[in-house]
């Protein structure tokens, strides 16, 4: 039997609490990434590396340029997606999951790779896939769990300590 057999599957409320916690952290990641690329663009515009197209201030250029606005937004999304993928791949827990003692485990004995983590993220539908846990009372599996062949388990306090983790 595998190590996850000792832990119960997570219910909806615990998952929801972790989602809210992680949404706040993901928002912070998105904002910091956006600030960093905006500062970089301002430096490039002010030093003449990028053309201001007749605008006097760099923020006017950024505000009126669909391409630059899209770049800033996309950069933030990439970092936010990377936040989830990296944490799920390296330890099976995001910060919110760790706070609520939740951890992802594979149900097919294959390690969690970035591809499967991305599949899980896309299939979560922004958290809406977790609503399936309310319907699937017996198995407590979300849409993303089913499609990515993972399960979300509630750890004990001792098992939640990173030193007790084994490779996924």
Buried (B, 14 or more C-beta within 10 A) or exposed (E): EEEBEEBEBBBBEBBBBBBEBBEEBBEEBBEEBBEBBBEEBBEEBEEEEBEEEEBEEBEBBBEEBEEBEEBBBEBBEEBBBEBBBEBBBEBBBBBBBBBBBBBBBBBEEEEBBEEBBBBBBBBBEEBEBBBBBEEBEEEBBBBBBBBBBBBBBBBEEEBBEEEEBEEB
